[in-house]
């Protein structure tokens, strides 16, 4: 009876319950700290994609329902532009980026915030040789293999899906600016 299945099951149940309580307690203690750290990382990214903007002056905006599945949040820097956090599907999962667009509708920068892309391939989307291609763009972009031109982005070799994902995120932010933000300003 010492090693009966019932006794082992009860012991396992008690251990699992104690561990669940410990993990729940750790989560309760650390969730606010984690949320603050994520906000700090995002604000630093918004400062990077909107150069010269004081991130403490950013004002949160509500995302239009039609874009809520891709645009996670938008912040406005009064009289300068907008910082978007956009998510699209990459090769290894969601690719979340920050996109800065000034009041004239020009991309001021992008920064990769989260990804699970292949190291050495899709992970290269964070490199300035790729991200800097977006700066100064104002129109819908397409990805090309080889040399980029006015409204094209040169794909990362071996990571076309990731390149398209990032470009799709930038296009989403540009379209949102043209249709919702700029369109809304013209209608006021």
Secondary structure, DSSP 8 states (H G I E B T S, - for coil): -TT-HHHHHHHHHHHHHHHHHHHHHHHHHHHHHHHHHHHHHHHHHHHHHSTT--GGG-EEE---GGGTTTEEEEEEETTTEEEEEEEEE-SSSEEEEEEEEETTS-EEEEEEEE----TTTGGGGGSHHHHGGGTT--S--EEESS---TTEEE--TT-HHHHHHHHHHHHHHHHHIIIIIIHHHHT-
